[in-house]
């Protein structure tokens, strides 16, 4: 049994925004730029700057490629799960910042800062989008 057109219209949101607000665009831009910077940092760290072993830890950068397209397309779901996953990179950076010395500690500190920046930008994006949806309803 299919739903009538009036039931389908009632289930759909009343208005759909086609553009993002300047604050949403800013938080998305910060999240995306920080994610790209973290990806480059992880690759450079493990392949050239201070490699651990034979550079096999560079694989840790690959999961960072997954959310890039979702952030570019303003996918709310991507912002939500990225704000949880990014804590793995924060934890790794915090551990390595306290256990390594020299350049490795500085790179780990950069990983921590970028992770926090990504989390804050994702949290801002989710908060702004939910507030906009609530005010539109």
C-alpha positions, 0 to 999 in steps of 0.5 A, a space after each residue: 500500500 503506497 502513501 497518498 501524495 498529501 501524506 508524502 508532502 506532510 512527511 517531507 520538510 516544509 522548506 529546503 534551503 538551497 544555499 548555506 549561510 555564511 557561518 555554515 560556509 565558514 565552519 565547512 571551510 575550516 573543517 575541510 581545510 583542516 582535514 586536508 592539512 591533517 591528511 598532508 601532515 600525516 602523509 608527510 610525517 610518516 613518509 618524509 619528515 619523521 618516518 616510523 619504521 618503513 613508512 607503513 604508518 602512512 596508511 593512517 592518512 587514508 581514512 581521512 580521504 573518506 569524509 572530504 567529499 561529504 564535507 564538500 557537499 555539506 552532508 550533515 551525516 559526514 560532519 556528525 561521524 567525522 566529529 567522532 572519528 577525529 578523536 582517534 587522531 587526537 589520541 594518537 597525536 597526544 600519545 606521540 606528543 608526550 612520548 616522542 622528542 624533537 620533530 616528532 613531538 612537534 608534528 604530533 602537536 600539529 596533529 592534536 591542534 588540527 584534530 581539535 580544529 576539525 572537531 570544533 568546526 564539525 560541531 559548529 556545522 551540526 549545531 548551525 544546521 540543526 538550529 536552522 532546521 528548527 527555525 524553519 520548521 
